[in-house]
Amino acid sequence: MSLLNQLNATTEYYWMNTEPQDIVNKASALLWKLMGNALERDNWEVKPHETVDGGLMIKVPLEYTTSNSGAYGATTVINQSKKSIIDAARFRWAGVYGSNTLNLDDLTQNTGTEAVIDLTKKYMKSIIKAARVKMAADVIAAAATSDNINGLGDLFNTTTSTEYGSIDEDEMSDWKANVITTAEAISFEVLQKVFRTPNMGDIKDFLPNFIVTTQLLKDGYERSLHPQQRYMDAKAVEAGWDNITHKGAPIVADTGVSAGYLYALNLNFLMLRSHKDYNFTTPVWKDKSVLGQPDTITADSRWRGNLICTNRKMHVLHTNLTEPT
């Protein structure tokens, strides 16, 4: 280390702000909404009746077809055959973690009045934030490993033989991914088409209720509307999220969304489920005495569960979108 010059050696450092600036965390509108949805529905803990195979997976019962039916007249023989109508999607356990370590130098030098920034407190907050930053990325992506969350990349996988929730489209035609790939500029008419795609009528509960896209496409949709058509969702605004609505569904920009993509989700059928013992565990500093490092301490926060879908056709992905000219 080079010697300090006289001025530096005799003068205290000037701290513009003793609160470190967060230059890592990128806000995730989707994770904010999913977490809020989970809390409202009390969905953090996975109940015993929602697991199968000794708790190896999370089970979601599905009514995937109807009973027998047909025309009826004087000579009709009613079909009395048995027809199975119930199956279950099964989602494996997945998770995220955040962790960090402080060593002997940190513990001896960052103490007393000389410690302008309390590293133990800042590291504690950073550990929890790191886990949530990882989750924000994973809920949008496809699972890279068997430990990763099954995100939107898996939900909208159009390969019919690829399982999602342990079911593939070849086995259950209604369990398919709705993906529109038409190249077009975003507009009110395009969003109308997106909302028609689930083909469940105009019942509000069966229409998309939360939309995430890029900043460019959100702004482009807003520009396509007349000023008197522009509305915002108040709850999202109160939470700090700028948005524009389509049929009451807020459209919010999310930094994790790929260029040209728009996810129209129905959060009545998409939710985070958490294990009761692994719902962002509280970081606890522990030393590494067993490894011969009694003055090195480490802490972590862990989450275990998955992003669960109960009706795949209720969600729509539109790719190849551009801004309106």
C-alpha positions as CSV (number, residue, x, y, z in Angstrom):
1,M,0.0,0.0,0.0
2,S,1.4,3.4,-0.9
3,L,2.2,6.0,1.8
4,L,-0.4,8.6,2.5
5,N,0.6,12.2,1.7
6,Q,0.6,14.8,4.4
7,L,-2.8,16.2,3.7
8,N,-4.5,12.7,3.6
9,A,-2.6,11.6,6.7
10,T,-3.8,14.6,8.7
11,T,-7.3,15.1,7.4
12,E,-10.5,13.1,8.0
13,Y,-12.3,11.7,4.9
14,Y,-15.4,13.6,3.8
15,W,-18.4,11.4,3.5
16,M,-21.0,12.8,1.2
17,N,-23.5,10.2,2.4
18,T,-23.0,7.5,5.0
19,E,-25.8,5.4,3.4
20,P,-24.2,3.4,0.5
21,Q,-25.9,4.0,-2.9
22,D,-27.6,0.8,-4.2
23,I,-26.3,0.4,-7.8
24,V,-27.2,-3.3,-8.1
25,N,-30.9,-3.7,-7.3
26,K,-33.2,-3.4,-10.3
27,A,-36.9,-3.0,-9.4
28,S,-39.2,-5.9,-10.4
29,A,-42.8,-5.0,-10.8
30,L,-43.7,-8.6,-11.3
31,L,-42.1,-9.8,-8.1
32,W,-43.7,-6.9,-6.2
33,K,-47.1,-8.0,-7.4
34,L,-46.5,-11.7,-6.9
35,M,-45.4,-11.2,-3.3
36,G,-48.4,-8.9,-2.6
37,N,-50.7,-11.5,-4.1
38,A,-49.1,-14.3,-2.0
39,L,-49.6,-12.2,1.2
40,E,-53.2,-11.3,0.3
41,R,-54.1,-15.0,-0.3
42,D,-52.1,-16.3,2.6
43,N,-50.1,-18.4,0.1
44,W,-46.7,-18.4,1.7
45,E,-47.0,-21.7,3.5
46,V,-47.7,-24.9,1.5
47,K,-50.4,-26.8,3.3
48,P,-50.1,-30.6,3.7
49,H,-53.0,-31.4,1.3
50,E,-51.1,-29.5,-1.5
51,T,-48.1,-31.8,-1.5
52,V,-47.7,-35.3,-2.9
53,D,-45.2,-38.2,-2.7
54,G,-44.3,-37.4,0.9
55,G,-43.9,-33.7,0.2
56,L,-41.6,-34.1,-2.8
57,M,-43.6,-31.8,-5.0
58,I,-46.4,-29.2,-4.8
59,K,-49.7,-30.5,-6.2
60,V,-52.3,-28.4,-8.0
61,P,-55.6,-30.2,-8.7
62,L,-57.0,-29.5,-12.2
63,E,-60.4,-30.1,-13.7
64,Y,-59.3,-30.5,-17.3
65,T,-62.4,-31.8,-19.1
66,T,-66.2,-32.2,-18.7
67,S,-68.5,-35.1,-18.0
68,N,-70.4,-36.9,-20.8
69,S,-73.1,-34.9,-22.6
70,G,-75.2,-35.1,-25.8
71,A,-78.5,-34.4,-27.4
72,Y,-81.5,-35.9,-25.7
73,G,-84.7,-37.3,-27.2
74,A,-87.3,-40.0,-26.9
75,T,-85.0,-42.8,-28.1
76,T,-81.7,-41.5,-26.7
77,V,-79.6,-43.9,-24.7
78,I,-77.6,-41.8,-22.2
79,N,-73.9,-42.5,-22.1
80,Q,-73.2,-44.0,-18.8
81,S,-69.5,-44.6,-19.2
82,K,-67.0,-43.3,-16.6
83,K,-65.0,-40.3,-17.7
84,S,-62.0,-39.0,-15.7
85,I,-62.2,-35.2,-15.3
86,I,-59.6,-34.5,-12.6
87,D,-55.8,-34.5,-12.8
88,A,-53.1,-32.5,-11.0
89,A,-50.1,-30.4,-12.0
90,R,-47.1,-31.0,-9.9
91,F,-44.4,-28.5,-9.3
92,R,-41.0,-29.4,-7.9
93,W,-39.3,-27.5,-5.0
94,A,-37.1,-24.7,-6.1
95,G,-35.4,-21.8,-4.3
96,V,-33.1,-18.9,-4.0
97,Y,-30.6,-17.7,-1.4
98,G,-28.5,-14.7,-0.5
99,S,-25.3,-14.9,1.6
100,N,-22.2,-13.0,2.6
101,T,-19.2,-13.3,4.9
102,L,-17.2,-10.9,7.1
103,N,-13.6,-11.8,8.1
104,L,-11.2,-10.8,10.9
105,D,-10.2,-7.6,9.2
106,D,-13.8,-6.5,8.8
107,L,-14.6,-7.3,12.5
108,T,-11.5,-5.5,13.9
109,Q,-11.4,-2.4,11.6
110,N,-15.1,-1.7,11.2
111,T,-15.9,-1.0,14.9
112,G,-16.3,2.0,17.1
113,T,-16.8,5.6,16.0
114,E,-14.4,5.0,13.1
115,A,-17.0,2.7,11.5
116,V,-18.9,5.2,9.5
117,I,-20.9,2.4,7.8
118,D,-21.9,-0.5,10.0
119,L,-20.9,-3.5,7.7
120,T,-22.8,-6.1,9.7
121,K,-26.1,-4.2,9.3
122,K,-25.5,-3.4,5.6
123,Y,-24.5,-6.9,4.8
124,M,-27.6,-8.2,6.6
125,K,-29.9,-6.1,4.4
126,S,-27.8,-6.9,1.3
127,I,-28.2,-10.7,1.9
128,I,-32.0,-10.4,1.9
129,K,-31.9,-8.1,-1.1
130,A,-29.7,-10.4,-3.0
131,A,-32.1,-13.3,-2.6
132,R,-35.0,-11.1,-3.9
133,V,-33.0,-9.8,-6.8
134,K,-32.3,-13.4,-7.8
135,M,-36.0,-14.3,-7.4
136,A,-37.0,-11.3,-9.6
137,A,-34.8,-12.7,-12.4
138,D,-35.9,-16.3,-11.9
139,V,-39.7,-15.6,-12.0
140,I,-39.3,-14.3,-15.6
141,A,-36.7,-16.7,-17.0
142,A,-36.9,-20.4,-17.7
143,A,-35.3,-22.6,-15.1
144,A,-31.6,-23.1,-15.8
145,T,-31.3,-26.0,-13.3
146,S,-33.6,-28.3,-11.3
147,D,-33.0,-25.9,-8.3
148,N,-34.3,-22.8,-10.2
149,I,-37.8,-21.5,-10.0
150,N,-40.1,-22.5,-13.0
151,G,-40.5,-18.9,-14.3
152,L,-42.4,-17.4,-17.2
153,G,-39.9,-18.9,-19.6
154,D,-41.3,-22.4,-18.6
155,L,-44.9,-21.3,-18.5
156,F,-44.7,-20.1,-22.1
157,N,-42.6,-22.9,-23.5
158,T,-44.4,-23.9,-26.7
159,T,-42.7,-27.3,-27.2
160,T,-45.8,-29.6,-26.8
161,S,-43.8,-32.5,-25.5
162,T,-42.0,-30.5,-22.8
163,E,-43.6,-30.9,-19.4
164,Y,-44.7,-27.9,-17.3
165,G,-46.0,-28.8,-13.9
166,S,-45.3,-32.4,-14.8
167,I,-47.9,-32.2,-17.7
168,D,-47.2,-31.6,-21.4
169,E,-49.6,-30.4,-24.0
170,D,-49.5,-33.7,-25.9
171,E,-51.2,-35.3,-22.8
172,M,-53.6,-32.4,-22.1
173,S,-54.6,-30.1,-25.0
174,D,-56.0,-27.4,-22.6
175,W,-52.7,-27.3,-20.8
176,K,-51.0,-25.2,-23.5
177,A,-48.9,-22.1,-23.7
178,N,-50.6,-19.1,-25.3
179,V,-47.9,-17.3,-27.3
180,I,-48.6,-14.8,-30.1
181,T,-45.6,-14.3,-32.4
182,T,-47.1,-11.9,-34.9
183,A,-44.8,-8.9,-35.7
184,E,-46.9,-5.8,-35.0
185,A,-46.8,-2.4,-33.3
186,I,-48.4,-2.3,-29.8
187,S,-51.8,-0.6,-29.7
188,F,-55.2,-0.8,-28.1
189,E,-56.4,-3.3,-30.8
190,V,-53.4,-5.5,-30.2
191,L,-54.2,-5.7,-26.5
192,Q,-57.8,-6.5,-27.3
193,K,-56.5,-9.5,-29.3
194,V,-54.3,-10.5,-26.3
195,F,-57.3,-10.4,-24.0
196,R,-59.4,-12.6,-26.4
197,T,-56.7,-15.3,-26.5
198,P,-57.7,-17.2,-23.3
199,N,-61.1,-17.6,-25.0
200,M,-63.0,-17.7,-21.7
201,G,-65.5,-14.9,-22.5
202,D,-65.7,-11.5,-20.9
203,I,-65.8,-12.6,-17.3
204,K,-63.5,-10.3,-15.5
205,D,-61.9,-13.0,-13.3
206,F,-60.9,-14.9,-16.5
207,L,-59.1,-12.0,-18.2
208,P,-55.5,-10.9,-17.7
209,N,-55.2,-8.6,-14.6
210,F,-51.5,-7.7,-14.6
211,I,-49.2,-6.9,-17.6
212,V,-45.4,-6.6,-17.6
213,T,-43.4,-5.4,-20.5
214,T,-40.5,-3.2,-21.4
215,Q,-40.4,0.5,-20.8
216,L,-40.5,1.2,-24.6
217,L,-43.6,-0.9,-25.2
218,K,-45.4,0.6,-22.1
219,D,-44.7,4.1,-23.3
220,G,-45.6,3.1,-26.9
221,Y,-49.0,1.8,-25.7
222,E,-49.6,5.0,-23.8
223,R,-48.8,7.1,-26.9
224,S,-51.3,5.0,-28.9
225,L,-54.2,6.1,-26.7
226,H,-56.2,9.3,-26.8
227,P,-55.5,11.4,-23.6
228,Q,-59.1,10.7,-22.3
229,Q,-58.4,6.9,-22.6
230,R,-55.4,7.0,-20.3
231,Y,-56.0,5.6,-16.8
232,M,-53.7,4.4,-14.1
233,D,-54.0,1.7,-11.3
234,A,-54.0,3.6,-8.0
235,K,-52.5,0.8,-5.9
236,A,-49.6,0.4,-8.2
237,V,-49.0,4.2,-8.2
238,E,-49.1,4.3,-4.4
239,A,-46.4,1.6,-4.3
240,G,-44.3,3.7,-6.7
241,W,-45.0,1.9,-10.0
242,D,-45.9,4.1,-12.9
243,N,-48.4,2.4,-15.1
244,I,-51.1,2.7,-17.7
245,T,-54.2,0.3,-17.7
246,H,-56.0,-1.7,-20.3
247,K,-59.5,-2.8,-19.2
248,G,-58.4,-2.2,-15.6
249,A,-55.2,-4.3,-15.8
250,P,-52.1,-2.2,-15.0
251,I,-49.3,-2.3,-17.6
252,V,-46.0,-1.9,-15.8
253,A,-42.4,-1.8,-17.1
254,D,-40.1,-4.5,-15.7
255,T,-36.4,-4.4,-16.3
256,G,-36.3,-8.2,-16.6
257,V,-38.5,-8.4,-19.7
258,S,-36.9,-9.0,-23.1
259,A,-37.2,-6.5,-25.9
260,G,-40.5,-6.9,-27.8
261,Y,-42.1,-9.0,-25.1
262,L,-45.4,-8.4,-23.3
263,Y,-46.7,-10.8,-20.6
264,A,-50.4,-10.6,-19.9
265,L,-50.9,-12.5,-16.7
266,N,-54.0,-13.5,-14.7
267,L,-52.8,-13.6,-11.1
268,N,-55.9,-15.5,-10.0
269,F,-54.2,-18.5,-11.5
270,L,-50.5,-17.7,-11.0
271,M,-48.9,-17.3,-7.5
272,L,-45.8,-17.9,-5.4
273,R,-46.0,-20.7,-2.9
274,S,-43.5,-20.9,-0.1
275,H,-42.4,-23.6,2.4
276,K,-43.3,-22.4,5.9
277,D,-39.7,-23.0,7.1
278,Y,-38.0,-21.3,4.2
279,N,-39.9,-18.1,3.6
280,F,-36.8,-15.8,3.3
281,T,-35.2,-17.1,6.5
282,T,-33.8,-14.4,8.8
283,P,-30.0,-14.0,8.3
284,V,-28.1,-15.1,11.5
285,W,-24.3,-14.5,11.8
286,K,-22.5,-17.7,12.5
287,D,-18.7,-18.2,12.9
288,K,-16.7,-20.8,11.1
289,S,-15.0,-22.2,14.2
290,V,-15.5,-25.8,13.0
291,L,-13.4,-24.8,9.9
292,G,-10.7,-23.3,12.0
293,Q,-11.8,-19.7,11.3
294,P,-13.4,-18.5,14.6
295,D,-13.2,-14.8,13.5
296,T,-14.9,-15.3,10.1
297,I,-18.6,-15.0,10.3
298,T,-21.2,-15.8,7.6
299,A,-25.0,-15.4,7.2
300,D,-27.6,-16.3,4.6
301,S,-31.3,-16.0,3.8
302,R,-33.1,-18.9,2.0
303,W,-36.4,-19.3,0.2
304,R,-38.0,-22.5,-1.0
305,G,-41.1,-23.0,-3.0
306,N,-42.0,-22.3,-6.6
307,L,-44.1,-20.2,-9.0
308,I,-47.4,-22.1,-9.3
309,C,-49.8,-22.0,-12.2
310,T,-53.3,-23.4,-11.8
311,N,-54.6,-22.7,-15.3
312,R,-52.0,-22.3,-18.1
313,K,-54.3,-20.9,-20.8
314,M,-55.3,-17.9,-18.7
315,H,-51.9,-16.2,-19.5
316,V,-50.7,-14.8,-22.8
317,L,-47.2,-13.9,-24.1
318,H,-46.9,-11.6,-27.1
319,T,-43.5,-11.4,-28.7
320,N,-42.3,-9.4,-31.7
321,L,-44.0,-6.2,-30.6
322,T,-42.6,-2.8,-31.5
323,E,-43.4,0.8,-30.7
324,P,-46.1,2.5,-32.7
325,T,-44.8,4.9,-35.4
